[in-house]
Amino acid sequence: MKFNNVEDFKAAQKKFAAILGKEKNRVLVCSGTGCMAAGSKAVYEKFVEAIKAAGLPCSVSMQDEPEEGYFNVKKCGCIGCCELGPLVRIDPYDLFYAHVTADDVDEIVEKTLKNGEVVERLVVNEDGVSYPHLTTDFPFYKKQTRNLMEHCGNISSESIEEYIAVGGYDALVKALFSMTSDEIIAEVSNSGLRGRGGAGFPAGKKWEQVAVLPADPVKYVVCNADEGDPGAFMDCSVMEGDPHRMIEGMIIAGIAVGGEVGYIYVRAEYPQAVARLTIAINQAREYGLLGQNILGSGKNFELSLSKGAGAFVCGEGSALANSIEGKRGTPRPKPPRLVEKGVFDRPTVLNNVETYANVPMIIEKGADWYKGFGTEGSPGTKTFSLTGNIKHTGLIEVPMGTTLRTIIYDIGGGLKEDRVFKAVQIGGPSGGCLTNEHLDLPLDFDSVKQVGAIIGSGGLVVMGTDTCMVEIARFFMNFTKKESCGKCTTCREGVPRIQAILERITKGEGTMDDLDMMQELADTIKTCSLCGLGKTAPNPVLSTMRYFRDEYIAHVVDKKCPAGVCKDLFVYQINPDKCIGCTLCARNCPVDAITGTLKQPHHIDTSKCIKCGTCKANCRQNAIEEV
């Protein structure tokens, strides 16, 4: 079926909405990467098999004439609370089951699907309270505002019909037939939408700069889906869960700036996102929402995928453009900028997944509606991946300006095992650390920048007092060293120098002069590097030295790691008052570093000890201590 005009689209939308409205019995299996890794594919397949085996009518897609009482089994997008996966939602009860396995499915079919009974052991339970209606009752969701992620968990992530049924592509119709290009850009500019992939550059301003340039012969609209920050999965979840929303945003951008060709640059390490995007692009093309003369408007837009090899530096715009062209992914000197000479030296609009996915809501509901969320300088909502030492890990969406305290304690449930909060790494390797003094800091672009960090794409790694901040800095510098393209001297030579100094410090070989040298190197790298990777690479070092300088001094002067993480800075010893001479430690030591006689206190030869921790793990008396 191809929509040749608006009338065709509206008629189909009415039909799809009617069919979706008749779907009373639904089984939505979370098919985001997290749940898939935990086994949701097997759960989905088992539901289809078990429902049919029970003699119930079953479908995995929209039916033109659905049978009465049939069950529709769907793959939905990320529901958010990833540590509870695989998650399954059962309608019409709005009932959620957690940690579902294929072995649980027969019981769910028999009790819940056939008889409406709740399988209590699969309901989320925390502190003695059950939360059968997860997304409305569970504290994890209470202070979230799911605008961007509203469809995830509610419709199939592989169905354009369901996306259209809930209002999808309405914004495209409005942009095509009720707005001029200037009006589209003005609406985006007035909304205050800022790029969600890095420093928060105003999207409307970027579109304006491309719109005024000639399309001779073409302009490009490019989506940066190369999400490379460790622990970040926001863009991945959008692509997997609601791919048509970002595609619709890209088409609208093309109409606004006069660009007729689009690329989604996605890393091949996201196979499921690639698969869902491929399905979505083919569906949109089949229905006439992509290609030539969209809906009879005379407007054209072609879209294709460009798969990257996972180089972190290709998240930088000009390196990304080089990669799309088939060249080595290294940054270009600026000027000229991408808006002037981007892909194939043509004017290019480049935004990330989340930025484009916001556009349909802005066009459909208006700039004023959008500015009703967030802060004056950073309107709208923002997705964050919440990971690390936190009770509730997963994908969250909150209004811009939400405080770190709200995210960590009200949404995340606090730290695991009630540990004490120490810091959060925000923005990945390009970001920085926020500490206790920042718990009430509003998370918006400008506020976070003022304290020496960036929101970046939105990764949040929560750390407790058992985390060594020097080691954290070393980890991120090691990551950046490996991901640097090596094109400019400051990054190629400076980052490994800092990383080597940090290695020495964590081994107890650092000096106070090393701290001064790192500061000097970091300032030079930030000032002189060619691209954003180099300019932001020292951020983890600078922020940890700023807020945790006492830890650096402890490593350098006292040769101690306060968090007890850096193995070279502590030794194992046996407390003779606790040791009962059971010999378990000696029998399990791989290097025979422990001596002693039965029922007498033992001794560790520190010259032989390799600090593997085996003795401590086997000691039932807690007699082995780290000093």
LUMKOL-517457 format. One line per 5 residues: their letters; for each residue y negated, x negated, z negated of C-alpha. Coordinates in nm, 3 decimals. Each point is the difference from the previous one (the first is absolute). Layout:
<rs>
A	Y/X/Z; ...
</rs>
This chain:
<rs>
MKFNN	0.000/0.000/0.000; -0.343/-0.132/0.094; -0.328/0.148/-0.120; -0.222/0.028/0.306; -0.292/0.152/-0.186
VEDFK	-0.121/0.112/-0.342; 0.155/0.342/0.043; 0.346/-0.156/0.040; -0.056/-0.209/-0.312; -0.121/0.292/-0.213
AAQKK	0.287/0.222/0.111; 0.254/-0.269/-0.088; -0.171/-0.069/-0.331; 0.023/0.368/-0.093; 0.367/0.001/0.094
FAAIL	0.080/-0.318/-0.194; -0.187/0.125/-0.308; 0.195/0.326/0.007; 0.331/-0.182/0.020; -0.095/-0.239/-0.281
GKEKN	-0.105/0.298/-0.210; 0.348/0.149/0.037; 0.164/-0.314/-0.132; 0.069/0.104/-0.357; 0.301/-0.219/-0.073
RVLVC	-0.093/-0.363/0.055; 0.152/-0.329/-0.107; -0.254/-0.281/0.039; 0.151/-0.345/-0.044; -0.254/-0.277/-0.058
SGTGC	0.047/-0.246/0.285; -0.262/-0.258/-0.080; 0.115/-0.361/-0.003; 0.046/-0.006/-0.379; 0.228/0.302/-0.007
MAAGS	0.180/-0.111/0.316; 0.077/-0.332/-0.168; 0.143/0.194/-0.294; 0.231/0.203/0.225; -0.190/0.310/0.115
KAVYE	0.142/-0.023/0.355; 0.349/0.063/-0.138; -0.140/0.282/-0.217; -0.162/0.165/0.304; 0.319/-0.022/0.208
KFVEA	0.210/0.130/-0.289; -0.227/0.305/-0.043; 0.044/0.096/0.365; 0.376/-0.045/-0.028; 0.036/0.180/-0.335
IKAAG	-0.217/0.300/0.093; 0.202/0.056/0.315; 0.326/-0.049/-0.190; -0.112/0.268/-0.248; -0.032/0.246/0.288
LPCSV	-0.378/0.020/-0.019; -0.222/-0.002/0.312; -0.168/-0.339/0.028; -0.260/-0.157/0.224; -0.177/-0.335/0.015
SMQDE	-0.286/0.117/0.224; -0.215/0.305/0.069; 0.195/0.296/0.141; -0.164/0.244/0.240; 0.208/0.283/-0.146
PEEGY	0.116/-0.121/-0.342; 0.297/0.169/-0.161; -0.057/0.196/-0.317; 0.043/-0.217/-0.307; 0.052/-0.322/0.188
FNVKK	-0.065/-0.339/-0.163; -0.224/-0.255/0.167; 0.069/-0.362/-0.095; -0.295/-0.230/0.068; -0.096/-0.366/-0.025
CGCIG	-0.337/0.000/-0.172; -0.250/-0.276/-0.072; -0.050/-0.196/-0.322; -0.045/0.233/-0.297; -0.153/-0.283/-0.200
CCELG	0.197/-0.067/-0.317; 0.221/-0.261/0.159; 0.201/-0.111/-0.303; 0.151/0.351/-0.019; 0.152/-0.017/0.347
PLVRI	0.184/0.128/0.182; -0.207/0.314/-0.061; 0.098/0.342/0.130; -0.212/0.315/0.000; 0.169/0.341/0.009
DPYDL	-0.194/0.307/0.116; -0.072/0.284/-0.066; 0.012/-0.130/-0.360; -0.229/-0.303/0.047; 0.273/-0.179/-0.193
FYAHV	0.027/-0.379/0.003; 0.309/-0.206/-0.068; -0.020/-0.377/-0.065; 0.243/-0.287/0.056; 0.211/0.224/0.221
TADDV	0.312/-0.152/0.153; 0.231/0.135/0.267; 0.251/0.075/-0.277; -0.248/0.246/-0.156; -0.050/0.207/0.314
DEIVE	0.304/0.230/-0.026; -0.106/0.102/-0.351; -0.358/0.065/0.116; 0.123/0.215/0.288; 0.234/0.200/-0.221
KTLKN	-0.233/0.050/-0.296; -0.355/-0.009/0.136; 0.019/0.095/0.366; 0.259/0.275/-0.042; -0.077/0.129/-0.350
GEVVE	-0.351/-0.117/-0.091; 0.121/-0.198/-0.302; -0.169/-0.322/-0.111; 0.204/-0.319/-0.025; -0.168/-0.119/-0.317
RLVVN	0.131/-0.357/0.007; -0.185/-0.063/0.328; -0.336/0.133/-0.121; -0.257/-0.262/-0.099; -0.009/-0.031/-0.379
EDGVS	-0.244/-0.217/-0.192; -0.037/-0.014/-0.377; 0.215/0.311/-0.032; -0.210/0.208/0.241; 0.150/0.124/0.328
YPHLT	-0.210/0.019/0.315; 0.184/0.216/0.255; -0.320/0.060/0.201; -0.081/-0.366/0.041; -0.319/-0.005/0.206
TDFPF	-0.172/0.267/-0.208; 0.130/-0.084/-0.349; 0.076/-0.371/-0.026; -0.286/-0.211/-0.150; 0.031/-0.246/0.289
YKKQT	-0.156/0.262/0.230; -0.244/0.171/-0.237; -0.304/-0.216/0.078; 0.079/-0.067/0.362; -0.175/0.168/0.294
RNLME	0.241/0.006/0.292; -0.222/0.062/0.302; 0.128/-0.268/0.233; 0.357/0.041/-0.125; -0.003/0.381/-0.020
HCGNI	0.274/0.044/0.260; 0.237/-0.262/-0.144; 0.276/0.184/-0.182; -0.100/0.333/0.155; 0.089/-0.025/0.370
SSESI	0.239/-0.197/0.216; -0.133/-0.342/0.089; 0.169/0.017/0.340; -0.128/0.339/0.119; -0.321/0.044/0.200
EEYIA	0.062/0.375/-0.014; -0.028/0.004/-0.378; -0.311/-0.220/0.009; -0.162/0.242/0.246; 0.113/0.297/-0.211
VGGYD	-0.194/-0.127/-0.305; -0.318/-0.062/0.198; 0.078/-0.328/0.169; -0.201/-0.085/0.314; -0.258/0.271/-0.082
ALVKA	-0.252/-0.280/-0.053; 0.084/-0.140/0.344; -0.065/0.339/0.159; -0.332/0.019/-0.181; -0.095/-0.351/0.112
LFSMT	0.094/0.075/0.359; -0.168/0.334/0.047; -0.257/0.058/-0.276; -0.159/-0.342/-0.054; -0.162/-0.272/0.205
SDEII	0.092/-0.363/-0.045; -0.328/-0.057/-0.185; 0.075/0.292/-0.233; 0.345/-0.139/-0.080; -0.144/-0.339/-0.088
AEVSN	-0.279/0.161/-0.201; 0.254/0.203/-0.202; 0.204/-0.311/-0.078; -0.316/-0.195/-0.087; -0.134/0.279/-0.221
SGLRG	0.331/0.021/-0.185; -0.046/-0.357/-0.121; 0.357/-0.090/0.103; 0.051/-0.372/-0.054; 0.286/-0.203/0.142
RGGAG	0.302/0.020/-0.227; 0.157/-0.329/0.103; -0.227/-0.263/-0.151; -0.367/-0.036/-0.084; -0.094/0.364/0.060
FPAGK	-0.221/-0.026/0.311; -0.146/0.341/0.099; 0.225/0.150/0.268; -0.276/0.200/0.167; -0.216/-0.307/0.045
KWEQV	0.284/-0.184/0.173; 0.057/0.298/0.230; -0.371/0.013/0.087; 0.004/-0.365/0.105; 0.289/0.057/0.241
AVLPA	-0.124/0.334/0.133; -0.321/-0.146/0.147; 0.187/-0.269/0.197; 0.119/0.065/0.357; 0.365/0.079/0.069
DPVKY	0.034/-0.243/0.289; 0.283/0.051/0.061; 0.127/0.108/-0.344; -0.061/0.005/-0.376; 0.276/-0.025/-0.255
VVCNA	0.080/0.186/-0.322; 0.228/-0.211/-0.219; 0.173/0.083/-0.327; 0.074/-0.287/-0.236; 0.336/0.097/-0.148
DEGDP	0.088/-0.360/-0.090; 0.021/0.058/-0.373; 0.087/-0.344/-0.133; -0.104/-0.007/-0.367; 0.296/-0.059/-0.235
GAFMD	0.073/0.328/-0.178; -0.214/0.216/0.231; 0.154/0.298/0.180; -0.282/0.255/0.039; -0.033/-0.017/0.379
CSVME	0.377/-0.012/0.038; 0.030/0.327/-0.192; -0.256/0.173/0.222; 0.172/-0.118/0.317; 0.340/0.108/-0.130
GDPHR	-0.109/0.326/-0.161; -0.284/0.141/0.212; -0.029/-0.204/0.322; -0.174/0.273/0.201; -0.299/-0.003/-0.235
MIEGM	-0.088/-0.362/0.081; 0.075/0.055/0.370; -0.236/0.298/0.003; -0.267/-0.216/-0.163; 0.042/-0.266/0.267
IIAGI	-0.034/0.251/0.284; -0.320/0.135/-0.158; -0.132/-0.356/-0.028; 0.074/-0.050/0.368; -0.194/0.314/0.093
AVGGE	-0.290/-0.110/-0.219; -0.040/-0.352/0.141; 0.119/0.061/0.355; 0.324/-0.194/-0.044; 0.301/0.118/0.197
VGYIY	0.262/-0.254/-0.107; 0.137/-0.049/-0.350; 0.235/-0.241/-0.173; 0.170/0.030/-0.336; 0.067/-0.354/-0.116
VRAEY	0.290/0.037/-0.241; 0.221/-0.269/-0.145; 0.362/0.005/0.117; 0.097/-0.038/-0.368; -0.078/0.374/-0.030
PQAVA	0.293/0.133/0.208; -0.020/0.352/-0.139; -0.374/0.024/0.059; 0.056/-0.124/0.356; 0.271/0.264/0.051
RLTIA	-0.215/0.286/-0.136; -0.304/-0.110/0.203; 0.211/-0.019/0.315; 0.125/0.354/-0.058; -0.352/0.127/-0.073
INQAR	-0.156/-0.166/0.308; 0.270/0.140/0.226; -0.043/0.348/-0.150; -0.379/-0.006/0.039; 0.035/-0.118/0.360
EYGLL	0.257/0.270/0.075; -0.233/0.273/-0.130; -0.298/-0.136/0.196; -0.191/-0.125/-0.306; 0.019/-0.355/0.135
GQNIL	-0.044/-0.115/0.357; -0.218/0.133/0.280; -0.224/0.307/-0.021; 0.085/0.088/-0.361; 0.011/0.379/-0.039
GSGKN	-0.189/0.036/0.330; -0.307/-0.170/-0.147; -0.028/-0.274/0.259; 0.039/-0.256/-0.281; 0.272/-0.266/0.016
FELSL	0.166/-0.212/-0.265; 0.308/-0.219/0.033; 0.167/-0.144/-0.310; 0.271/-0.259/-0.046; 0.151/-0.217/-0.271
SKGAG	-0.045/-0.376/-0.021; 0.248/-0.154/-0.241; -0.101/-0.310/-0.192; 0.230/-0.260/-0.151; -0.132/0.038/-0.353
AFVCG	-0.265/-0.273/-0.009; -0.244/0.074/-0.283; -0.288/-0.155/0.196; 0.044/0.265/0.270; -0.153/0.248/-0.240
EGSAL	-0.329/-0.171/0.095; -0.157/0.181/0.293; -0.035/-0.275/0.259; 0.343/-0.148/-0.080; 0.142/0.349/0.041
ANSIE	-0.175/0.032/0.339; 0.148/-0.331/0.112; 0.348/0.115/-0.103; -0.033/0.327/0.194; -0.093/-0.206/0.307
GKRGT	0.318/-0.204/-0.041; -0.178/-0.308/-0.129; 0.054/-0.189/-0.324; -0.142/0.202/-0.288; -0.290/-0.219/-0.106
PRPKP	-0.358/0.110/-0.072; -0.287/-0.047/0.243; -0.344/-0.137/-0.086; -0.269/0.262/-0.053; -0.218/0.106/0.170
PRLVE	0.095/0.175/0.221; 0.142/0.272/-0.224; 0.289/0.233/0.084; -0.234/0.289/0.065; -0.142/-0.204/0.289
KGVFD	0.298/-0.205/0.116; 0.324/0.103/-0.159; 0.333/0.067/0.166; -0.001/-0.156/0.349; -0.368/-0.079/-0.058
RPTVL	-0.093/0.367/0.010; -0.191/0.204/-0.263; 0.245/0.095/-0.273; 0.001/0.233/-0.298; 0.232/-0.134/-0.269
NNVET	0.082/0.196/-0.315; 0.309/0.017/-0.216; 0.253/0.281/-0.041; -0.160/0.166/-0.301; -0.347/-0.004/0.159
YANVP	0.117/0.183/0.312; 0.206/0.244/-0.207; -0.319/0.108/-0.181; -0.179/0.089/0.324; 0.170/0.337/0.077
MIIEK	-0.092/0.132/-0.346; -0.363/-0.105/0.046; -0.029/0.161/0.345; 0.177/0.319/-0.106; -0.156/0.052/-0.345
GADWY	-0.328/-0.185/0.039; -0.177/-0.300/-0.148; -0.129/0.197/-0.300; 0.353/0.101/-0.096; 0.113/-0.361/0.023
KGFGT	-0.290/-0.121/-0.214; 0.112/0.240/-0.270; 0.258/-0.262/-0.096; -0.065/-0.352/-0.122; -0.336/-0.162/-0.065
EGSPG	-0.328/-0.001/0.188; 0.060/-0.346/0.143; 0.375/0.040/0.049; 0.082/0.363/0.086; 0.346/0.146/0.041
TKTFS	0.334/-0.088/-0.152; 0.197/-0.324/0.009; 0.371/-0.065/-0.002; 0.133/-0.278/-0.221; 0.346/-0.148/-0.036
LTGNI	0.068/-0.029/-0.372; 0.251/-0.273/-0.079; 0.079/-0.266/-0.257; 0.050/0.046/-0.373; -0.076/0.373/0.005
KHTGL	0.213/0.298/-0.103; -0.063/0.211/0.309; -0.009/-0.205/0.315; -0.078/0.155/0.335; -0.263/0.125/0.238
IEVPM	-0.303/0.176/-0.147; -0.316/0.157/0.144; -0.312/0.037/-0.211; -0.371/0.059/0.059; -0.196/-0.319/0.055
GTTLR	-0.159/-0.103/-0.330; 0.302/0.089/-0.212; 0.025/-0.252/-0.283; 0.274/-0.254/-0.045; 0.074/0.152/-0.340
TIIYD	0.073/0.338/0.155; 0.229/-0.154/0.261; 0.194/-0.223/-0.240; 0.036/0.230/-0.299; -0.044/0.360/0.116
IGGGL	0.173/-0.032/0.337; 0.217/-0.308/-0.043; 0.104/0.091/-0.354; -0.097/-0.339/-0.143; 0.198/-0.320/0.007
KEDRV	0.377/-0.017/-0.024; 0.147/-0.035/-0.347; -0.351/0.063/-0.136; -0.107/-0.354/0.080; -0.365/-0.097/-0.029
FKAVQ	-0.209/0.012/0.317; -0.141/-0.333/0.115; -0.122/0.031/0.358; 0.048/0.165/0.336; -0.005/-0.181/0.331
IGGPS	-0.191/0.216/0.247; -0.023/-0.053/0.373; 0.298/-0.232/0.036; -0.041/-0.370/0.086; -0.357/0.068/0.112
GGCLT	-0.095/0.182/-0.318; -0.037/-0.099/-0.360; 0.083/0.086/-0.359; -0.149/0.278/-0.209; 0.044/-0.021/-0.377
NEHLD	-0.040/0.203/-0.320; -0.375/-0.014/0.037; 0.033/0.178/0.334; 0.219/0.290/-0.114; -0.294/0.239/0.027
LPLDF	-0.133/-0.149/0.321; -0.017/0.261/0.279; 0.224/-0.112/0.284; -0.235/0.020/0.295; -0.093/-0.261/0.258
DSVKQ	-0.329/-0.110/-0.153; 0.099/0.000/-0.369; 0.314/-0.204/0.061; -0.187/-0.249/0.219; -0.254/-0.058/-0.276
VGAII	0.270/-0.135/-0.232; 0.139/-0.245/0.256; 0.285/0.201/0.154; 0.053/0.237/0.292; 0.189/0.327/0.031
GSGGL	0.154/-0.123/0.324; 0.271/0.228/0.128; 0.066/0.128/-0.353; 0.284/-0.192/-0.159; 0.005/0.004/-0.382
VVMGT	0.239/-0.233/-0.183; -0.010/0.066/-0.375; 0.074/-0.288/-0.237; 0.062/-0.022/-0.375; -0.063/-0.277/-0.249
DTCMV	0.333/-0.160/0.096; -0.151/-0.095/0.337; -0.136/-0.349/0.060; -0.324/0.024/0.197; 0.024/-0.361/0.117
EIARF	0.340/0.079/0.148; -0.142/0.314/0.164; -0.271/-0.209/0.165; 0.263/-0.253/0.111; 0.214/0.278/0.150
FMNFT	-0.282/0.144/0.208; -0.123/-0.341/0.116; 0.354/-0.087/0.103; 0.014/0.325/0.199; -0.334/-0.069/0.169
KKESC	0.099/-0.360/0.077; 0.306/0.123/0.188; -0.193/0.274/0.183; -0.300/-0.211/0.106; -0.010/-0.047/0.376
GKCTT	-0.142/-0.352/-0.046; -0.277/0.040/0.255; -0.288/-0.103/-0.226; 0.004/-0.314/-0.212; -0.131/0.151/-0.323
CREGV	0.281/0.254/-0.024; 0.272/-0.222/0.147; -0.073/-0.290/-0.232; -0.181/0.162/-0.292; 0.249/0.273/-0.092
PRIQA	0.297/-0.241/-0.029; -0.217/-0.231/-0.211; -0.072/0.282/-0.248; 0.363/0.107/0.005; 0.115/-0.356/-0.076
ILERI	-0.242/-0.024/-0.293; 0.132/0.327/-0.139; 0.356/-0.131/0.035; -0.096/-0.304/-0.209; -0.171/0.214/-0.263
TKGEG	0.304/0.227/-0.043; 0.213/-0.314/-0.049; -0.229/-0.140/-0.267; -0.142/-0.270/0.224; -0.351/0.142/0.048
TMDDL	-0.332/-0.135/-0.124; -0.343/0.147/-0.068; -0.121/-0.172/0.317; 0.251/0.215/0.190; -0.182/0.315/-0.111
DMMQE	-0.328/-0.134/0.132; 0.168/-0.103/0.325; 0.150/0.345/0.049; -0.340/0.162/-0.050; -0.155/-0.235/0.256
LADTI	0.279/0.053/0.252; -0.011/0.377/-0.045; -0.374/0.015/0.063; 0.037/-0.211/0.315; 0.289/0.209/0.136
KTCSL	-0.187/0.326/-0.060; -0.314/-0.131/0.169; 0.143/-0.182/0.299; 0.320/0.176/0.105; 0.010/0.174/0.335
CGLGK	0.156/0.335/-0.091; 0.043/0.241/-0.287; 0.330/-0.153/-0.111; -0.162/-0.333/-0.076; -0.321/0.144/-0.139
TAPNP	0.192/0.209/-0.254; 0.297/-0.233/-0.061; -0.148/-0.161/-0.315; -0.077/0.337/-0.164; 0.312/0.009/-0.223
VLSTM	-0.081/-0.351/-0.127; -0.368/0.067/-0.055; 0.058/0.329/-0.181; 0.276/-0.136/-0.226; -0.210/-0.308/-0.083
RYFRD	-0.293/0.230/-0.073; 0.181/0.238/-0.234; 0.290/-0.214/-0.128; -0.144/-0.349/-0.020; 0.152/-0.041/-0.346
EYIAH	0.346/0.022/0.159; -0.085/-0.275/0.245; -0.125/-0.218/-0.285; 0.317/0.070/-0.201; 0.208/-0.120/0.294
VVDKK	-0.215/-0.308/0.060; -0.095/-0.111/-0.353; 0.270/0.139/-0.227; 0.276/-0.014/0.261; 0.099/0.351/-0.104
CPAGV	0.051/0.323/0.192; -0.127/0.278/-0.232; 0.208/0.259/0.183; 0.316/-0.211/-0.019; 0.054/0.017/0.377
CKDLF	-0.046/-0.357/0.126; 0.335/-0.159/-0.082; -0.124/-0.357/0.016; -0.240/0.072/-0.286; 0.246/0.116/-0.263
VYQIN	0.323/-0.125/-0.154; 0.294/0.181/-0.151; 0.091/-0.078/-0.359; 0.248/0.147/-0.244; -0.125/0.141/-0.329
PDKCI	0.247/-0.138/-0.257; -0.077/0.285/-0.240; 0.130/0.253/0.253; 0.278/-0.197/0.170; 0.349/0.083/-0.134
GCTLC	0.182/-0.254/0.216; 0.185/0.256/0.213; -0.002/-0.254/0.293; -0.080/0.267/0.261; -0.308/-0.191/0.115
ARNCP	0.188/-0.327/0.033; 0.289/0.157/0.187; -0.234/0.164/0.253; -0.244/-0.288/0.053; 0.049/-0.120/0.361
VDAIT	-0.112/-0.358/-0.073; 0.159/-0.057/-0.344; -0.340/-0.044/-0.164; 0.105/0.169/-0.328; 0.204/-0.169/-0.269
GTLKQ	0.127/0.099/-0.343; 0.308/0.094/-0.198; 0.143/0.340/-0.071; -0.189/0.200/-0.264; -0.273/-0.265/-0.018
PHHID	-0.350/0.014/0.155; -0.004/-0.138/0.355; -0.254/-0.223/0.177; -0.145/-0.005/0.355; -0.052/-0.335/0.173
TSKCI	-0.332/0.067/0.178; 0.053/-0.297/0.233; 0.303/0.177/0.149; -0.126/0.360/-0.022; -0.087/0.155/0.338
KCGTC	-0.166/0.302/-0.166; 0.221/0.254/0.175; -0.004/0.235/-0.300; 0.377/0.050/-0.008; 0.023/-0.104/-0.365
KANCR	-0.272/0.243/-0.105; 0.163/0.282/0.195; 0.335/-0.059/-0.174; -0.129/-0.051/-0.355; 0.075/0.312/-0.207
QNAIE	-0.198/-0.126/-0.299; -0.329/-0.055/0.187; 0.013/-0.355/-0.131; -0.120/-0.165/0.321; -0.377/-0.009/0.032
EV	-0.250/-0.108/0.264; -0.266/-0.237/-0.134
</rs>
